[in-house]
Amino acid sequence: MSKNVFYNHKVLEGNLELKNSVQSYNSKYSKNVDINKLLNTLKNNKKIEKKEKIILFGFSLSLVGFMGIFVLFVR
């Protein structure tokens, strides 16, 4: 696929195709997966997400509270 490319006000013509390298995997060796490790990782990720949600909710609630107190003092 030939395309024109402008570089420093000059037209360069060249083959600009991207060539993907072919990756081959050896299928003789099978990799054992420990399901307990996967489940523990999933459980830990869910705990971390829950903590992040609680922290975000607490931060937003305190922000609304401080804004309310600020409005009361300004009035």
DONU-739172 format. One record per residue (C-alpha): residue number from 1; x, y, z. Coordinates in nm, 4 decimals, padded with zeros to 6 digits. Example, Ala and Ser with C-alpha at 12.3 -4.5 7.8 and 13.67 -1.06 7.14 Angstrom:
1_01.2300_-00.4500_00.7800
2_01.3670_-00.1060_00.7140
# end
This chain:
1_00.0000_00.0000_00.0000
2_00.1706_00.3123_-00.1211
3_00.0847_00.6468_00.0390
4_00.2140_00.9982_00.0077
5_00.3662_01.1509_00.3182
6_00.4460_01.5224_00.3514
7_00.7665_01.5871_00.5443
8_00.9349_01.9289_00.5443
9_00.7166_02.0356_00.2514
10_00.8382_01.7414_00.0428
11_00.6382_01.4464_-00.0738
12_00.7797_01.1121_00.0304
13_00.6342_00.8037_-00.1259
14_00.6861_00.4736_00.0396
15_00.5355_00.1542_00.1559
16_00.3761_00.2392_00.4923
17_00.2291_-00.0973_00.5826
18_00.2631_-00.2155_00.9390
19_00.3975_-00.5627_00.9579
20_00.2740_-00.7689_01.2481
21_00.5144_-01.0184_01.3913
22_00.3847_-01.3693_01.4203
23_00.4056_-01.5143_01.7667
24_00.4084_-01.8875_01.8050
25_00.3456_-02.0686_02.1283
26_00.4661_-02.4137_02.2136
27_00.1537_-02.6176_02.2808
28_00.3416_-02.9178_02.4210
29_00.3679_-02.7653_02.7662
30_00.0493_-02.7034_02.9604
31_00.0464_-02.4527_03.2430
32_-00.1316_-02.5504_03.5628
33_-00.3450_-02.2832_03.7232
34_-00.4287_-02.2814_04.0915
35_-00.7951_-02.1872_04.1214
36_-00.7562_-02.0893_04.4879
37_-00.5028_-01.8197_04.3973
38_-00.7382_-01.6824_04.1339
39_-01.0330_-01.6777_04.3736
40_-00.8277_-01.5102_04.6486
41_-00.7099_-01.2447_04.4033
42_-01.0688_-01.1814_04.2977
43_-01.1812_-01.1576_04.6613
44_-00.9013_-00.9128_04.7435
45_-00.9860_-00.6981_04.4406
46_-01.3504_-00.6805_04.5494
47_-01.2456_-00.5763_04.9017
48_-01.0247_-00.3016_04.7615
49_-01.3071_-00.1750_04.5369
50_-01.5469_-00.1718_04.8327
51_-01.2986_00.0279_05.0443
52_-01.2498_00.2777_04.7612
53_-01.6264_00.3240_04.7274
54_-01.6667_00.3780_05.1025
55_-01.3831_00.6327_05.1073
56_-01.5319_00.8174_04.8081
57_-01.8776_00.8210_04.9688
58_-01.7348_00.9482_05.2983
59_-01.5361_01.2187_05.1223
60_-01.8372_01.3376_04.9237
61_-02.0587_01.3316_05.2335
62_-01.8064_01.5352_05.4342
63_-01.7718_01.7813_05.1438
64_-02.1481_01.8351_05.1389
65_-02.1468_01.8779_05.5181
66_-01.8671_02.1354_05.5092
67_-02.0436_02.3257_05.2325
68_-02.3618_02.3311_05.4438
69_-02.1728_02.4619_05.7462
70_-02.0029_02.7236_05.5268
71_-02.3410_02.8412_05.3940
72_-02.4780_02.8665_05.7485
73_-02.1854_03.0839_05.8638
74_-02.1959_03.3093_05.5574
75_-02.5645_03.3854_05.6041
# end
